[in-house]
Amino acid sequence: MIGIDDIRAAADRIAPHVLRTPTLASPGLTAHLGVPVTLKLELLQRTGSFKPRASTHKLLSLTDAEKAAGVATVSGGNHGTALAAVAGSLGIAATVVMAESAPERSKAAVRAAGADLRLTPDMDGAFALLDELVAGGKTLVHPFDDPMVLAGHGTVGLEFATDAPDLTDVLVSVGGGAFVSGVATAFRALRPDVRVWGVETEGADAMTQALAAKSPVPVRLSSIASTLSAPHVSRLTLDHVSELVEDVLVVPDTDAVRGVLTLAEQAKVWTEPAAGCLVPAALRVLERVGPDARLGLVVCGGNVTFSDVAAWVRRFDATPFPPRVPVEV
């Protein structure tokens, strides 16, 4: 298990290379949900998501020999684009493996950063190819099964806990589990009374299935939230979530898209379904904890095109969530 000292060390190491993203109250969501809501705007981070934090931390920790060998990773989108960008800025050759179904914008960003993009039919094949590349001498940068990655992502929690000390509940999206593990570690150390909730989408619920099985298990991926679509979690992330996270909530893709629209209308931010899923999860959290909650939402990324959102709206016939508290006219 990582600790707050690991996260503080990561924060010091990556500070010259990443943004300290804004923490802002959201008047629109506060009125909409009927409780105070504060946003941690990681979608404003370099490459449009929180991912450069861990990529930077990991790459700066490598030996000269590990850097010279070049690095390799696997990604559903945001991790790969972040690693490609950070590696390019540090002069390190990078190979990024993605499934063919990964967003075209992510593939283009990897290529534009100068990384070698390899595509496989699915995520299981992507992880298998990653194993081959590492066996062939590439330096592994795992997207979630690495304490350095957890500590890098934990810097989001360090900032959020410092900048918003009055929160009662924090919601964090879950893919392979490194992000929520790092954020929860920071809050447990700095604000131990705060409940941290993980959020997944149906068809990308590897952590929920692992918690039920008490061990990482393979899952069949079908969610539109490609950036949450890890085919399994790791023992490292499962242990952190089991110890530190209040619960992991799973929402349908339809509700994740409705959350995207609600965040656009009420919070004025353009997000992925991986962040949109926080809105329906917040409604469920409020049902469980009551009206005195003060919510914090970590808006993890905004790498989605208008065409993507328009297609999902048509597919699911999606509309924004109505106000939780009726508006008096």
KAWOLIN-V267445 format. One line per field, one symbol per residue. phi: phi as a letter, one per 40 degrees, with the letter a starting at -180 (. if undefined). A space follows every 50 residues. Layout:
# KAWOLIN-V267445
phi->???
This chain:
# KAWOLIN-V267445
phi->.cbcccccccccccdcbbccccbbcbdccccccgacbbbbcccccdggac ccdcccdccccccccccccgbbabacicccccccccccccgbcbbbbbcc cdddcccccccccgcccbbbcacccccccddccccchcccbccacadccd cccccccdcccccbcbcbabbbcbbchcccccccccccccbccccbbcbb bcgabccdcccccgadbcbccacccccbcccabbcccccccdcbbcabbb bcddcccccdccccccbgbbbcdccdccccccccccccbgcccbcbbccc abcacdcdcccccccbfcbcccdcbdccb
